[in-house]
Amino acid sequence: MDTTDTTALRAVALVCALSPSPGSSSSQLLAEQTMAALGEHGVTGGIIRIADHDVKSGVQTDMGDGDAWPKIRDAVLSADILIVSTPIWLGHPSSIAQRVMERLNAELSESDDQGRMLTYGKVAAVCVVGNEDGAHKVSADLFQGLNDVGFSLAPNAVTYWVGEAMQGTDYQDLDKTPEKTAATTATLAANTAHLARRLKASPYPPSS
């Protein structure tokens, strides 16, 4: 497939806030900002707030009985870019983010006619928010899992904000986006879109 720097790309952001819509969410806000930054590189797409849907626990592509994951999975597999946005709770990704990773684990058993996981050629990135430290640990956990299930990661594939320890300010409470976070989001978007286009132009080889 021929691609250029203007080749259209699609992204989906999975927001893993514990609260459903329309509740306020710092994870939702940073995901929206990341999608806007991707939009500057010709990327379109949408945001799915996982807490709004009945995603069953398990490690299969479809857990049956009203499971909402199959439709979400379709959105992920139809996209070139996956964004996972999570708050930090007790130093870890949210329980909803963990559930998303567990459901993505099913992709280890899915492959195309050349033996490649269906996620090969798709690029992932991470958004992390919290009012204490832990962004590096949370992104490391998610990076490993996303790579295990077939996603590629560009350099600087995480954007995050954490507040001062022992206080209650959230990202959504700030008067404006900190310059460093905005710059990191812009870098994530540029690198992620670039890698996604390169992988569309030159897919991974067949798996043995």
Salt bridges, closest charged atoms under 4 A:
ASP5 OD1 - ARG198 NH2 3.86
ASP54 OD2 - LYS56 NZ 2.88
ASP67 OD2 - ARG103 NH2 2.65
ASP80 OD1 - LYS200 NZ 3.13
GLU107 OE2 - ARG73 NE 2.55
ASP112 OD2 - ARG116 NE 3.00
ASP141 OD2 - LYS137 NZ 2.73
